[in-house]
């Protein structure tokens, strides 16, 4: 779900593809796997450029596969259901795109429809000049393994979650993850003052002010919290 023009090779998905391709030559059959995933990524680029909604949904699933290579350890991905399907397809000379589950594709199409109203609203703000930063990487991201978030609009860091099972404990966990991301902006480069949780399946979007969450009232206090957070993450003890 993109708010602006998508350049596939500027995405986390392409970073994941690059990581996979640099790791694969060291594994049995790795070159064949790397070539097939690269070819499939290129096919996704074509599908996305076609502007056909179904084609773009298909491309989104492929990009998600590649993104998982960036967000998880490669062995973990390869032990997943997708990983086993990937190896099986390559060994049989098939096409990786054919393993896309029609049910998953249908679910994504429904999700896209549910998201249209909120996406349209954000696009209008961006066109009107609101600052927009997709997949922001923070100055402190390296302290937690290279974390990046979904996007920032104005001073609000937004995370999109597609969970079907919503509980209070899940919301607390998601909220603290977002708060942690905002604190990783050690230099205040993005000037984040709010965090927003978007749940398109429920057509819900909630925003919290981080001053209220942290019980502070100024940028000076926020930077003090960030320094303490940085110290905790970088401490050897």
N, C-alpha and C positions, 0 to 999 in steps of 0.2 A: 504494500500500500504506500505509494509514493506521493508526496505532496508537491514535488517539483519535477523537472526533467530528470529522468534516470539515465545515468551513464554507467552501464553495467561494470565497466572496468575501473570505476571509481568507488565500488561498493565493498562491503565486508565480504560478500560472496566471492569476489575476485581475489581478495586477499586469502580467503580460505582455499581457493583453487591453487593459488601460487604456493601456499604452504604444503598442500597435498602433493603437488608435482615435484617440489624440491625434496620431499621425504620419500616418495615412492621408489626411486631408483635403488634404494637400499633394501627393498623387500622383493621377495619372489614374485615375479609377474608384475612388478610395480610399474614398469614402463607402459605396459598395455593398459593398466588401470588409469594412469595419468593421461594417456592419449584419448581414452574413451571419455573421461570426465571433461577434458578440454574440448573435445568435439561436441559433447552435449551442452557445455556452457555456450559455445558458439551458436548452436542451434537455438538456445534460449535467447541469445541476443537478437537473432533474426525474428523469433516469435514475438518478442517484446516490441521490436520496431514495427511490426505489422499493424499495431493498434487494434487488433482483434481481441475483444475481452477474454475469450476462451484461450487464445494463444498466450495472452499476457498472464493468465492464471497458471497455465502450464509452465511458462517461464519462471513464475514466482516460486513454484515448487522446486524447480531445478536450482534456482539461486539459493533457496533455503538449504538444499543438499550441500552446496558448496560452502555456504555460510557456516554450516555445522562443523566443517573442517577447521574453521578459525576459532570457533567458540568452545570446541571440545578437543581432547587429545585424539589424534588420528586412530590409535588402536581402539579407543572407545567407540568411535564412529563405525569402524570396520566390524565391530562385534555386534552392532545394532542390526535390526531387521533390514534396514536400507543397505548396510555394509555387506551383508550376506547376499542380498539380491544383486548388488553391484558386481561382486566377484562372479556370481553365477552367470550373469548376463555377458560379462567380458569373456569368460571361459567358453561360453557357447556361441560366441560371435554375434550376439544379439545387439539390440539397440536399447541403451539405458532408459531412454524416454518412455519405452513401452512398459516399464515397471510401475509407472504412475498409477495409483489406485483411482479408478473412476469415482469412488465414494469420496476420496480425499479431494479430488478436483471439484466435485459437486458441492462439497462443504465449503471450499474456498470461494466458489462463485456466490454462494449464499452469504458468506461473510463479507464479500466485497459489496454486495447490495446493501447490507446492514450498515456498512461504513460510509456509504456515499455522502450522506448528509453532513456528517462531521468533517470528512475530508474536504468537501466543497467549502465549508465555512473557513477552514484553515487556509485553503488555497487563496481565497479572497483576501485574507489578511496578508499573505505573503506577496500577492500581486500588488497590494496597496503599500508595500514597503516594509512590512514587519520583518525583522531579522530572522533568518531561518538557517539552522545548521543541522544537516542530517548526519547520523552516526558520529557525534562528537567524541573525540578522544581527549581526555583531560591530562593535565600536567602530572597528576598522580596515578594515572592508569597503570603505569609500569609497576607500581607497588602491589597491584592485585592481579598481575598476569595479563595486563593489556586491555582492561575493560573499556568498552565503549557503550554509549546509550543509543536510544532510538533517534530522537531529534529534539531540538530546542526551537521554540518560537517565542520571539521577544525575550522575556526573562524567565520563561517556563520550560523546565526540562520534562519531556513527555515520554512515557513508556507505554507501548501497546502490548496488551496481554490478551491472548485468545482462549484462555481457559474456559472450560464448560462447567467447572465445579468451583463455585464461589463460596468461600467461608471467611469468617472474621480472621482466623489465624493466617489464611492465605493473603488477605488484604494487608495485614500488618507486615508480613514478610516482604511483600512487593513494595510497600511504602518505605520500609527501612532500606531496601535495595536502592530505591530512587534517592533517598536521603544520602546514602553512602556515595552514590555517583556525584551528587551535588557537592559533597565535601571533598571529592577528589580534585575539584577545580581549585587547586591550592593557590594559584595566582589570581583567582577571580576573573580569568580571561573572558568567560562567557556571561559573567554577571547574573548568575542564576539566583532568583529570589523565590521562585515557586516550583513545585513539582506536581506533575499531573499524571494520573493513571487513567488510561483509556481502555475500556472494555467493550469493543465493538459488538460482540455477541449479545451484550445486554444493552447496547446503545447508551452506554453510560460514560461520562467523562467527569472526573472529580479533581479539583486542584486544591493543594494545601500550600500555605505560605511557610517557608522554612524558618523565618523568624519566630512564627507562632509555635512551630514544632519544637524548636530549640529553646524557646522561652528567652529570646534575646530581642534587642531593639535597634541594632545598628550594624553597619558593615564592619566596623572595628571589632565588635564582638564576634561576628561571623568569621572573620579572618583568624581570630584567636582560637575558635573551635577547630578551624581547618588546620592550624599549626599543631594543635594537640592531636588531631586525627593523623596528620602526617607523621608526627613523632611516634605515635603508637604503631603505625604500619612499618616504619623503618627501624624501629628499635630492635637490637639484637637479642634482647632478653624476652 
